[in-house]
Amino acid sequence: MFTHIAIHTPKPEYRQDVIDSMQRAAAAGMGAPGLVQMAPWKEIEGGRLVGLAIWESREAFLAAAPGIFAVVSDDPFDLWEDEPIVSLKLEEA
């Protein structure tokens, strides 16, 4: 299994824009070979948003990622975010 986590810290006035962007990315991933689950999550006690994508393999993620991220490539994250996006790529230990 392979997991990709993207941690967003949106400015309050752009929170919904970031959620909408994350939902577009998740929709673009639907049906991708090897995708187990992909969805945005909201932090319960805080303002961060977390994109969580679980894949059968790293190779499946790498094959699908260009198409998924193309749908949000023009989104102005530098304007929307208070901090740089943290991207974690994880494999089972």
Beta strands, then each sheet from edge to edge (+ up, - down):
strand 1: 2-8
strand 2: 35-42
strand 3: 49-55
strand 4: 86-91
sheet 1: 2+ 3- 1+ 4-
end
